[in-house]
């Protein structure tokens, strides 16, 4: 496509309103107007308490929060200590205190699951990965999020989110150790000294400013009864929060143009500043503006079915944390919010809960994952969603999980009574049928799949139609690779968003959509799907779907996912069209010990005492390769050339900046279409797989008796004119 054609497609992608909002923002930056506005508010003298809250004394700010006149989730964290100890156990208590001590030693948390040596107070302008630094004098209006001079700015900005205050607060509640409030106030004062208002790189983003407002407010109320929390310090922090709210309000046009979690974050930041600090002269303006924009954002970004239009479970959790924070504060402060906000929060929460694995509490690493765990208030791994489920259950009147360490978040929000009033707790049991979400849940609590097949009405962030995530006994067998880096060197500049690394088919080495930039796809692939029972009864056990991402080649990809109940899964991919093409099927599996055999090709993974057999067959001659950590560890004979981007295979990123080995299984054929590829993933060792006379047959053997459970045709001729998978597949009960 020509450059003009690409420009036109990009314009259609953003639309008139969003394009004009973004153009206005870039013009203000480019002309220097934004710099002039920032200079007008520089220096802490501009934010002295006499200017931002006339008639209010510093002593009044402190007293109002000490005596509970300004209501928050809790009044004295010391009273929470016994309850927290009760739910997290002695091992959990030791873990919290150890994390707080590591923070004081300068080992700070990053992106939910990593840590880097940053010093304490942190070296705010240093990239801990590369050792590079950005000048504190550099105006943020002249900066971008990546540069050869300082690397990926996300690594520099992360400590300034002040997420390290949450382990300090948790440790203070458990121990009463005054080292923790002292560390918080030292960090606040150091940040203020090194980053005066609007003047440097740490002010580059309204979302970052808003997340600081939330973290600072949480810590202020947690440490309010400490003797180290003086009126002078409260006055300084209030000035900093006012400056951050003003900064956030200056670039709301950019946030609105993105139509992403930026606008939700910034709306909540403004609303929080206006609600928790009513003494500020602009408080009512920020509160009303935040409430208005939050209403706009949730209706725009959360579908009526509860799906975030960013199509990311990581971002959906972040959005839910922001919304639950807002709803709870509104309840405590008797603030009025539009009823749509609570309603969309409830349906977004219900959708999120469908993808929490009942065994592990984790969920698919699906969509953009940049480590945004903004309220780390309970034990557990970064991808443990149970604290969110329990918090939402308490605040939204939804079914609760059984009690566990994940209850801690509920205690911090002052919502324990809501759980106590609940009937017998239950595990979430997600419905099989999905209506209009573009996501399909198949299976039971022990063995289940998430399948993506939907229509985009907003720009997508990944080219991954018909991707399948598979879970078995808490193990994510077939998985999404995550994100790793947005701003790394090629191919790590958001390279894991492409088709080739997802669990789907790639044709001729092409993505399903055309990449116009790191974050922008054009020519969107549209998918559809349906669930049904292969036995013509009420037990849903099959998905069928298709997408049109290769329509320009005259090709359609159809996929059938068959759940064999306790035995495993069979995935059938039909590539319908004409001509000769390079067809590659990819699976990203857990990094488990494995063995490989041929005829048919099979990878056998060891999951504890269990063996998971991963077999792949095709209607025509095909070759296989197994890649771990970017290296081919086994390959069959092949004359096919290496595909672009294969160095990305065999990796997964569990959070931003983290790259871990995984196992890629690639199965390729250069053939005249149509072609059928079949993957059988068997979790029951009693199953037997046979491929004879152009048919694949799976049966179980028990007590010497063989029972067929699945059969499909693999012959090339059978595919010609086959209108649907059902015409070529037979499934029987075991």
Secondary structure, DSSP 8 states (H G I E B T S, - for coil): --HHHHHHHHHHHHHHHHHHHHHHHHHHHHHSHHHHHHHTT-SGGGG-HHHHSTT--HHHHHHHHHTTSS--S-S-GGGTHHHHHHHHHHHHHHHHHHHHHHHHTTEEEETTTEEEE-TTTT-TTB-TTT--B--TTS-GGG--SEETTTEEHHHHHGGGGTTHHHHHHHHHHHH--THHHHHHHHHHHHHHHHS-TT-SGGGS-HHHHHHHHHHHHHHHHHSTTSTT--HHHHHHHHHHHHHHHHHHHHTHHHHHHHTSHHHHHHHHHHHHHHHH-TTSTTHHHHHHHHHHHHHHHHHHHB-TTS-BTT--HHHHHHHHHHHHHHHHHHHHHT----HHHHHHHHHHHHHHHTTB-TTTS-B---S----------SSS-TT--HHHHHHHHHHHT-----SSGGGHHHHHTT-HHHHHTS-S-------S---SSSEEEEE-SSEEEEEE----SS--S---TT-EEEEETTEEEE-------SSSSTT-SSGGGSGGGSSSEEETTB-SSEEEETTEEES---EEEEEE-TTSSS---EEEEEE-TTGGGT-EEEEEEEE-GGGEEEEEEEEE-SSEEEEEEEEEE-S--EEEETTTEEEEEEETTEEEEEEEEESS--EEEEEETTEEEEE----S---TTGGGTTEE-SSTT--EE-EEEEEEEEEES-EEEEEEEE--TTEEEEEETTEEEEEEEETTEEEEEEEEE--HHHHTT--SGGGGEEE---
